[in-house]
Amino acid sequence: MTCPPLKNGMRSRNTFQTTRKEAESSYHGEVASLCDDQESVVSEIKQSSVDHSIFASYNKVLHSQTTLMKLGSSSSVVIHGANNIAMQTDEILENQLVGNNEKMVRNSLTRIGTISCALMESQLVGREKEKSDLINLISQQDDQQCTVISVWGMGGLGKTTLVKEVYQSQELSGLFEKRACVTIMHPFVLEEVLESLFMQLDAESSKRKGNVDFGAGTRNAMEELGKLLERKRCLIVLDDLSSSAEWNMIIQSLPKMENASRIVITTREENIAKCCSPKQEDIYMLEVLQNRDALDLFTKKVFKKAINLDDHPALIEEARTILKKCSGLPLAIVTIGGFLAKQAKTPMVWRKLNKHISAELEMNPELGIIKTILMKSYDGLPYYLKSCFLYLSIFPEDYSISRRRLAHRWNAEGYSSEVRGKSMGEVSDSYFMELIDRSMILPIKEPTGSRKGSSSCKLHDLMREISISKAVEENLVFRMEEGRSLNSQGTIRHLAISSNWEGDQSEFDSTVLDLSRIRSLTVFGEWKPFYISDKMRLLRVLDLESTKGLVNHHLNSIWKLVHLKYLSLRSCEGIFHLPDSLGNLKPLQTLDITGTQIIKLPQAIIKLRKLQYIRAGGYYDRPLNRRDVCTSWCCGVAFPFIARLADPRGVVVPRGLKKLKDLHTLGTVNIARGNFILQDIKRLTRLHKLAVTGINKKNCQEFCSTLEHLSRLKSLLVESREKADLRGCLDGLRSPPKNLESLKLLGTLGQLPDWVGSLQNLVKLKLKFTMLTEIDGTIQVLGKLPNLAILRLPNWSFKSEEPCCFTCHREALFPSLTVLELQWPGISSVEFQEGAAPRLELLCSDGPISFSGLSCLRSLKEVLVDEDYYYRSELEDVRGQLTRNPNKPVLKSKVWW
């Protein structure tokens, strides 16, 4: 039994409205240009909504094209044999040849054939574990109720193929009395879904179909399905759910199923998976293929058999380039591999494909289906997420895009606004997570054990091609880089200059004809003075993060950018101070100077009353030279320079900071200069994040008093460097901020402050160089924090190296802990007792730390260790403990902290 579509004949009408799409796209571009011609401030504000409604409200790929795609993919499953497929293709062709669309139809049919070949790939490569996992989930006998298992992931991963293999597997063949597999067609029609289910579940249904009137509404269908499924153990597959509403309509129409029945759904969105499967353990995320498996699949498609491509050195490099573009996506690998199978197996042919891959994906009917299927995910985005997704085309290939950076930029662009008590930052953050949930962006895995903890992301290479294509189509983003056509058409709104572009000012001026409408400028690589122009009067975002060659005088004219809302000089090592003219940037919301040589903020910053985020300070690992010393002295920052030598992380802020009442984030600030700084911070009642350094015996009492006034504070970092000591400095805090969720204490404490044990909302805790003398007592205190999910204990968190024991007495310690990071020196051995840390999923170790009781951690999924610190026998002991753990966690080598 396979998964048929719904009503092929009925779905093959009303298609091919390409001229309408082209006309609407052209219309959008014209309207955008007209809107941009408005000069007044009011019109500039309205431009925010233009970015929302016009530039991001792109037309969906024609419903007809999606319908044909479904028909093609499903016909290859329902009707076996090339002759039958050809017959269906001819029938569609006969129905669709209208007017001058014959050529377009034939191109679409070529794509249908390509989909059929790609999705008929029955042999799973590199999916043996996933297949086994799903079979185990479906067949487990401990749950006698009906269970819904959700398989989710981005388009093209092979969710349908995997689930089909599982559905047809021998292991499940005798476990269910009734079986059905239905691919959900769109637009969604509930009656068609119920009819298809009924026909498959009832072996005799084809003989008496006329007795069941599905067109009369769902009640009759529900009654018939109820009779059919009564007291039967059933397996039902619902492939390609695209909304929670579809699921709710289907599940409400199905009778109550018992006797350990199973429903398996596939979807591209995590939120839909969560809606269908309330239990996290019933949600299965399908990921891209590993490199070795991707290469195996590629060679089997190209050469029709498994070969060792290492034996073909002339081809291996080109193959790796092709596979990098595919990034482990089976659909892309199979489609491109099938295309190359019909070509000469020469480096020249493969190199040509690599060089023109973007154009081939757009123009070649055999390869275009990759983009067509992935475009479905883009088409399903709400308008506000389309803006955010296309905005990502600004960043280079394989670039790690910071979640913080994106959120602040989206705020400045007007992509988010305060909604129902949520700040702009919180709304932008939710957009980031929604793009992850919809498989549009890939979270970069970090040692946090959770996708929700991802602080950065990247674009899959093929999704990036879609982002670039759509952004260029609407003149939204223009990227200056080598190897691409530098011919801008119409108005440019977002300009990105790549690190490999080496043009001069004349080439720049001839390429970017109209600078007056540019909304954002992002520079990657080397700075050139002509990048900024007085003509950029609508510029809202100036992002120069990590730009090389930028020095102080390059910022002298920045005051002319009177609409600037976002300014990032992050990691620009040539910047020592900010100009006083910065005070002219009245709308500025975000100022990021982290990692620069700036050690004092100018007095003019007090004029920026809309500032919400000040990110400054950072570690200065580069040794100071004579030029640095002279520059600091000449800039009039002699005292801050001396302060930096003592404590290099923070910046000195001017008096009057209390006037910046909208400040949400402030740090890192050096508070050693005087209590006036703390008295100003005390008045910043909207502050959510604060990072300070320079705390000492003289200011610690005032600092504790300041914290008691910051009732909205959610994140706090307190750092003391070098010989400075935090001992006793934090003990005076009697009423800590009750909403505190993140706490980082860096510096010698000796003892954990008593108030830490009262932080009921604390989620993240990091203790570094704290030199705590009591291990067991500290573990007991921290273990009682009900919401602590991430605990980091890096080097010298404890002074002695006594054994650390996670015990369990009357109640489990660390009830919410999911991530535990440990580092030597400070911890030498750890013991876990039964019942402790019941939710721990990820354990990270850096150093020769011995473990016992790993088999007691019932939720453990992964242990990361640095193998260089361990003897082979010690690693075997860890593996043995993990083998005895019922959850079968994996041991991995940790390559970075």
N, C-alpha and C positions, 0 to 999 in steps of 0.2 A: 504494500500500500504506500502511495506517495501523496504529496500535498497538492491537490489540484486547485486551480484558481476558481473564481466564481463567474459563471456565465460568460464564456469566451465570446460567443456570438454577439450578445447584447452589448459587450464592452468595446466592440470594434468599430463604433460609429462616432460621428461628431469630433473628428480629429483634424490636426494640421491647420493651425491658425497662425502661421509664422509671421505673415505680414502684419497682423495685429500686434504681435509681440514687438516687432521692429519699430512699428509706428509709436507704440507707447514708450519704448526705450528712448527714442529720439525726442518725444514730447517731454519726458522727464529731464533730459539734458537741456533742452531749450528753456524750460521753466526755471531750472537751476541757474542758468546763466543770467536770465532776466532778474531773478531774485538777488543775485550777487551784484548787480549794477547799482543797488541802493547804497547811498553813501552815509546816511545818517546813523546815529547811534542806535535809534529805535530799530532800524532795519538790520543793523548788525546783530542786535539781540534776537530778532526774528530768524536770523540765519541759523541759530541753534535748532529751531524747529525744522528748518529746511533740511539740515543734515539728518534729522530724524525721519521726516516723512517722505522726502524725495530721494535723497541719495541712498537711503537704506531700504526704501520700499520698492525693491526690485521685483519685476514680474516673475512669477513662478515659471519653471520649465513647463511647457504646455501640458495640460492634463492629457491630451492625446498621446504625447510622447511617452508619458509615464504609463498610460494604458497599454500602448504597444509593447513597452518594455516588459510589463507584467505578462502580457499575452505570450511574448516570445519566450520568457524564462519558464513560464509554467507549461507551455505547450511541449517543451522538450521533456518535461517530467511526466505529463499525462499520456502523451502519445509516443510510443517507442518506435524507432525506425525512421530513417531519413526520408522515406517516401511520404509518410504521414505528416512529418513536419513540413515538408515542401507543399503538401496539399493545403495545410492550414495557411501557410505563407501566401500561396496563390489566392486563397479565399479573401484574406485581408487585403491583398493588393487590389483585387477586383472591386472591393467595397470602397477603397480609399483613393483611387485615381480620379481626382477632381481637378478641372481647370489645368493650371500650369504646374501642379505640384508633383508631377510624376517623378522627376529626378529626386525631389526631396523624399518622397515615399520610398523609393528604392534605396536611398542612403539609410533611411530608418530601418528598412528591412535587413540591410546588411548588418546593422547593429543588433537587430533581433537575433540573427544567426550567431553573432559573436557571443551574445549573452547566453544563448542556448549551449554553445560549446563550453563557455566558462562555468556555467552552473551545472552542467552535466558531469563535471569533474568528480567522479564518484570516489576515487581513491584519495583518502585524507592523508596528507603529508604533514608530519609534525603535530598532529592533533590527537595522538594516541591517548595522552594523559587526559585531555579534555573530554574525549569520548568516554573513557573509563569513569571519570568523575561524574558525568551526567547519568550514565547507566546506574552508578551506585546511588545517586540522589533519587532517581526514579524508582529503583527496585528495593530500597531499604524498607524493612518490614516493621520497624519500631513505631511508625506513625500510621494508625489505622484510619485516620481521617483523610479527607480529600486535601491534597497538597498541590499548591501552584508553584512551579519552578520557572524562574525567569532567566533567560539567556540574553544578555545585552552587549552591545558594542557598536563601533562605527560601521557604516555601510562598507561592504566589500570584504569583511572579515571571514565570511563563510558560515554565518550563523545558521542559515537555512540548510546548507550542505551538511553541517555537523549534526544538527537536530534530525535531519532526514536519515543519516547513517545510524544514529542512536535509535530512532523509531523503528528502523528495519533490522536492528541487531538481533542476533540469535539469543542473546541474554534476556531480551524482553519478550521473545516470541510467545511464550506460554503463560505469561503473568497476568494478562488482561483478557477479559471476555469480550469487550467492545473496544474498537479503535477507530480513530478518525484524525485526519491531518488536513487542515484547511489553511490556505494562504489568503489573508485578508486583502481584498481589493479596495481601491479608492477611486471615486468617492464611496464611502462606507454605506452599505445597505444591510441592515440587521437581518431581514428576511432571507437574503441570499446566504448569509453565514449559517443560519439555522437550517436552511434547506440542504446545504452541502453537508453539514454535520449529520442530518437525519439520513441522507442517502448513503453515507459511509458507515454509520453505526448500525443500520438495519440492512442486513444482507438481502432481504426480500423487498426493499423499498422501491427498487426500479419497477417491480411488477405492480405495485399498488400506489405509485406516486400520485396518481390522479385522485386518490381518495383523501389526500392531505392538501388542503388549500393554504399554501404559504402566503399567497397574496392577500388573504383575508385578515392579516395582522399576526402578531406574535403569539397571542393566547392559544390559538389552535396548535401552532408549532410547539409551544411549551408543553401542552398536554400530551402530544404525541411523543416528544422526547422524554417526558416523565415516565410514560409507560415503557418506553424502550430501555431506559437506563435503571429502572427500579431494581435495587439490590444487585446491581452488576458492577464489577470492578472495571473501570474504563481508563483508557489512555487517550487524551485529546491534545493535539498540537494545534496552536493558533500562531501562525507565522506572520510576522511583520505588522504587529500592532503599532499604530502611530499616535495614539492618544489614550489618556486614561478614560475619556468618555466612551471610546469604543469598548474598552474592557468592561466598564460598568454596565453598558447595555447588554453585552454578551452574557456576563455572569449572572445578571438579574433574570435573564431569559432561560438559563439552564436550570433544570431541576436540582434539588439537593442531592449531591453525590456522596456516597459513603464507601465503606469497604475498601479503603486505601486506594481510591482512584487518584489519578495524576493528570494535571493539566500543565502543559509546557508551552510557554509563550516566547517569542523572539521579538526584540525591539531594539531600536537604536538609542533609546533614552533611558537613563538610570531612573529618573523619577517615575516613569511608567513601570519599570521593573519593580520598584518599591511599592507602587500602588497595587500591583498584582500579587506580590509576595511579601506579606508583612514580616516574615522572619528573614533576617539577614543571611542565614545559612542556606536559604533557598534561592538566593540571587547569585547567578554565575556570570562574571564579567569575562568576555572573550577578548583576548589581546592579540596583537600582531604576532606573526611567526618569528621565531628566533633566526639568527643569521644562517645557521647551518641548515635548518629546515627550509628556509626560503630558497637557498641555493639548490637544495635537492629538488624542490618543486619546479624551479626554473629549468634545470637541466632535463628533467623528465618531460616537460612540455616542449622544449626546443629540440631535443635529440630523440624523443619518444622512448627513452630508456634512461636509467640512472647511470651517469658516468662521473668520473672524477675530473672536474674542470681544471684542477691543478696540473693535469697532464697536457693542457692546452694553454700555455703561458701567454700566447698572443691574444686569447679571448678573455682570460680571467679578469684583467683589470677593467675591461669594458663591461663585463658581467657585473662586477661589483658596483660600478657606477649606475647601471640599470637598476640593480637591487636596492641601492641607496635611495633612488627616486621612489621605488615601490614601498620602501620602509616596512617590509614584512606584511603588506596587504595582499592576501591570496588572490583576490579578483584581479589586481593589477599584474601580479606575477604570472598568472595563468593567461591573461589576455595578451600581454606583451610577449610572453613565451610562445604562445600559439601563433602570433604574428611573425616572430622571428623563425619559427619552424619552417615557414614557407619561403624564407629568404636564404641567401648564401651564408654559410657559417664562416664569415670572414670578419676580422677586426674592423675593416673599412665600413662594412654595412652596419655593424653594431655601433661604431663611433658616430656614424651619420645620424642614427636614431638618437643617441645621447645628446648630440649637438642640437637637434631640432625637436626634442621631446615635447616641449610646450606646444609647438605648432601641430605636431602629430596628434596630440591628445585633442586638439581643437578641430582638426580638419579630416583626419583619417577615420573613416567610418568603423574600421575594425578596432581601433584604439579609443575612439570617442566614447564608447559605452562606459569606460571607466569614469569619465567625467560626468556622464549622464546619471549614473547611479549615485555618485557622491553628491551631485547637485541636488538630489532629493532631500538630503539633510539640510542643505542651505535653504531650499525652498520652504521647508517646514519651520524655519525660524520666524518668530515674531519680528516686527519691524525694528524694534529697539535693539535686538541682538544682531540683526543684519548690519547695522551701523558698526557695532562693536567688532564683529567678525571681519568685515572689510578693512577696518582700521589696522588689523594685524598685518596686512600686506606691507606696511611700512617697514617691518623688521626683516633682517636678512635671513637667508636659509639657515636652518639648524640653530637659530638664535634662541637663547634662553631668555624668555620675556618675563620680567618681574611682575607679579600680581600687584604689588604696591604701585609700580610705575604705571601700569595700565589704568588702574583705578583712578589715580590722580589725573592722568591725561584725559580720561573719559569725562571726569568732572569738569575740567577746563573747557572741553569741547561742547559741553552742554548735553552730553548723551545721557546723563542721569540728573535727577532732581529729587528733592525731599518728598517722600511719599509716606503718608500715614505714620508719622513719627520716626521714620527711618531717615538718617542723614544721607547726603549725596554719596559719601564714601561707602556707607553700608549698602546702598543700592548698587553702586558700581561693583562692589565685592560680590553681590548676589549675581550680577551679570556674568562675572568671571566663572563662578561655580556652575551657572546654568549652561554656559558654553561647554564646560567639561562634562556635565550630565548628559548633554546632547551629542557628545562625541565629536564636537567641532574642533576642540583643542585637546592636546595631550598633556596631562599633568606630569611635571618632572618629578620622578620619585626621589624622595628624601628619606632620611632615617627618622620618619615620624610615624610610619606604619599606616598612614591614612591619606587618601586622596584629598580629603577635606583640608588637610594640613599643608597642601602644596602651596608654596610661596612663589612658584614660577611655572611656566608652561612653554610648550613649543607647538608649532604647526606641523602636522604630517605633510610631507613634501607635496603630495597630490592635493590635499586640502589647501595648501598654500597657493598652488597653481590656480585653483578656483577663486581664491581670495584676490589674487593679483588680476586675473582676467576680468572679474566683475568690477573691481576698483578702477581699472583702466577704462573699461567700457563706459563707466559713468564719470570719467575724468575726476575721480575722487582722490586717487593717490598717484603721484608720479615719482618714479625711482630713477635716479641718475646713477648708472653703473655701466661698467664695461660689458660688451657683449649684447646689450639691448639697444633697440632703436631709441635714439634720443630726439624723438619728434613729438613734442607735446601738442595735443589737439585741444583747443578751447581753454577753459579756465582750470587752473590747478588749485586744489584746496589743501592738499597735504604733500609736502615735498620732502623726500628722503634722499640723502646723498650717501651712497655706499662707499665702503673703505677702498674699493678697487677703482673708483673713478678718479682719473688723473687729469682731467681737463683744465683749461685755464679760464680766465674771466670772459674772454670773447666767446668761447664755446658755451659757457654758462648763460651769458646774456642772450645768445642766439637761440638757445634751447628753451629757456624759461622766459617766454615773451611777456607775460603779465604777472608781476610779483604782487600786485595790489590785492589779490584775492586769496593769497596763501594764508591758511589758518594755522598750520603747524610746520615747523622746520626741524628735522631730525638729522643729525650728522653722525656718521659712523666712520671712524678713522681719523685722517689728518684734517686739521682746521685750515681754512683759507679765508682771509679777511673779507673777500667779496661775497661770502655766503649770506651775510646780513646786509640788508639794504633799507634805506629810509622808506622805500616804496612798500614795504611789508607792513602797512598800517593796520591791517586786520589780524596780525599774527597773535594767536592766543597761546600757543605752545612753542617754547624754544627748548629743545631737548639736546644737550651736548654731552650726555653721559659718556665718559671714557674717551672723549675726543682728545687727540694728541696735538700738541703745538699751540694750544690756547693759553694766552697770557693775559695779564691784568688789563693792558690798554685796549685789548679787543672788546672789552665791555664798556668802553667810554660812551658809546652811542646807544647803549641799550635803553636809556631813558626815553627814547623816541617811540618805543614799542608800547604805546599807552594802553593797549588792550590785552597785554600779556597777563595770563592767569597761571601759567606753569613755567617755571624756570629751573632747569636741572643742570648743574655743573658737576655732578657727581663724578668722583675719581679723575677730575681734571687737575693734575698735579702742578701745573704751572700757574694756578690761581692762588694768590696770597691774600687778596682783600677784595671787597666789593666796593664799587664806587658810591659816593654819597647820592648821586643822581638816581640810585635805585628807588629812592622815595617817591619818584614820579610814577611808578608802576602801581597805581592805586588799586586796580582790580586783582592784583597778584594773590593767588590762593595757596600755591605750593612753591616753596624754596628749598631745593635739595643741594647742599654743598658738602655732603658727606665725602670724606676721602680727599678733599682739597687741602691746601696749606693754610686755609683761613682759620685764624685763631681768635678773631674778634668780629662781631657783627657791627655794622655802622649804626650810628645814632638814627640815621634816616629810616631804618627799618620800622621805627615806631609809627611812621606815617602810613604804613600798609595795614589798614584796619580790617581788611578782608582776609588777611593771612590765616590759614587754617593748619598748615603743615610746615614746620621748620625742622628740617633734618640736617644735622651738622655733626662735626667731630669725626672720629674714626681713628683707626690705628695708623700710626706713621712708622712704617717699617724701614722706609728709605732713610739712610743716614744723612744728617744735615751737612751741607757744605757751606763754604764761605759766602756763596751767592745767596743761599737761603737766609743766612743770618743778616746780611746787609739789606736784603729785600724787606725782611720783617721790620728791621729798625727804621728803614726809610719810610715805610708805610705807617709809621706812628703807632706801632703795636708792641712797644718794648716790654711793658708789663705782661701782657698776654703771652708774649714769646717766652718770657721767663717762666710763667705759669705752665706753659706747654712742656717745658723741659722737665718740670716736676711731675706733671700729670698730662700726658700728651693726647688724651682722647677728646676732651670737651672743648667748647668755645665759650668765650666770655660774651655776655649779652649786655646791652646798654640799660640804663635806668629808663623806666617808663614802660617796660614790657607789659605791665598790667592793662595797658590801653588796647592790646590786641585780644579783645574779648572773645573772638571767634576761634582762637587757637584750640585745635584738637590734638595735635602732636607737637611735642617740643623735646629736642634732645639731639646730641648729648650736650648738656650745659655744665660748664665748670662753675660751681657755686662757691669756690674758695675765696673769691675777692671780697665778699662782704654780704651781710644779711639782707641788704636791700634787694638783692636778686631774689631771695626766697620770699620776701614780703611782696614782691611783684607777682611771683608765681602763685602765691596764695590766693591772689585775686582772679586767677584764670580758672573760673569755676566750670568751664566747659571742657577742660582738659581731660582727654581719655588716655593719652600715652605720655609718659615722662621718663627721661633718662638723664641722670646726673652723675657727675664725678666731682671730686674735690671736697667731699664731706670730711669733717674733722671734729675735734673736741669742741672747738669754738662755735661751730654753726650747727652741730647735730641737734640741739634742742629746738632751734628755730626750724630746722628741716622736718623734724617729727611733727611740729605744730602745723607746718604747711601741708603735710600729707593728710592731716585730719580734716582740713578744709576742702580737699579735692574729692568730693563725694562721687563724682562720675568717673574717677580714675579706674581704668581697666588693665593697664600695663605699666609696670614700674621696673626700671633698671637702676641699680645703685652700684657704682664701681669705685674702687679705690686702688690706685696703681702703685707699683714700686714699694717704698717703705711705709707708705701711709697705712693706717690701721683702722678697721671698722669696729674694733672691739668696744662694745658698750654704746656705740654711736646710734644704734637703732633701738635700743632698749626703752627709750622714752616714749615710744609710740604707744599710746593707750587705746586709741580707736582707729584702727587701720581702715582704709577705704573698703567698704563691704562688697563692692562690685569687682574687686580686683580679680582678674582672670590669669594674668601672666606676671611672674615675679622672677627677676634675675638679680642675684647678689654675688658680686665679684670682688673679693678682698677678704682679708683675715677677720673672722668673726669670733672664733673660739667656741662660742655657743650659739645655737639657733635662737633668735629672738622669740619670746613667748607668744607674741601676737601672730606668728606664722601659723600656729595651730588653730587659730580662729577663722582662717580664710576659707569659708565654706564654699565659695564660688571659684576657688583657684583651680585652673585647668593645667597650666604649664609652670614648672619650677626648675630653675637652673641655679646650682651652687658651685662656684668655681673659686679656687684659691681660698676657700673659707676656713680651712684648717680646723674643722670641728673636732672636738676632743672626744665626744661621746657618740659612738655609732649606734648602738642598740636603742638608746633613748630617742635619737633623731629619727630612726626608722619607725619607731612606734608612733611618734607625733605625726610624721608625714603620712603614715599608713592610715590614719583616721580621717584624713581630708577626703570628703565624700566624692568630689568631682575631679580630683587630680588624675589627669589622663597621660601626661607626658612629664617624666622626671629625668633630668639630666644631671649627672654627678661626674663632671670631668675632673682633670687632675687636681689633686690636693683639696678635694672637697672635705676629706677627713685627714687629720694629722697623723694618727696612728694607722697601722695596717692590720687592725684586728678583723677577724671574720665578721662578715655582714650577714645577718640572718633575717629572712622574711618569714616570720612566724605567724601562726594563726591560733588564737585562743578562743574566746567566746564569739567573736565576730571576725570576719575576714579582713585582713589588712589590704589596703590599696584596692578597694572594690571597683574603681573605675579606671585603673591604670592600664593603658594599652601599649605604651612605649617606655622602655627603660634603657638609658644610656649610661654606661659605666666606663671610667678611665683610670688607669694606673699611672702614677702612684696615688695613693690615698685609699684604694680598695684592692685587697689581694685575693679575697675569696668570698663567694656568695652562696648561701644555702637557701633553698626555697622549700617550705613545708607545705603539706597538703592543705589546700583551701586558701592559701595566700595568693594575692594578685590573680583572681579568677578570670580576668579579662585581658591579661597581658598577651599581646600578639607579637611584638617585636622586641628582641633583646640584643643590644649592641654592646660589644666589649672592645676596648682598645688597651692592650697591655696584657701581661701574663696573669690574668685573673682566672682562678679555678672556680668551677661550678659544681653544685650537687643539688639534686631534687628537680632537675629540669623535667623529669617525667610527670611531676605533679602539676605543671602549668597546663591546664586543660584547653586553654584557648591559644596557646603559643603556635605561631605560624612560621616564624623565621628567627634564626640566631645568626648575627653577623659578628665575626671575630677577625682579628688580624693574625693570620696564620704564622707570621714571622716570629711571634712571641711564644709559640707553642711547640712542644715536642710532638712527634707523631703519636705517641701513646696517649698524650693528653687530649689530642683531637679525637682519637678513637673512643676515649671515654665519653666525650661530649656527644659523639655520634650514637654511642650505645644508649645514653640517656634519652636522646631524642627518638630513637627507635622504639623505646618502651613507652613513649608518650602516645596515647591513643589518637591524638590529633595529627601525628606524623609531621612535625615541623621540619623545615629544611635548614641545613647548615651552609652558610655562605661566607666566602672570604671578603673581608672588609678592606677596601682599597683607599678609603679616605674617612676622615672623621667629620 
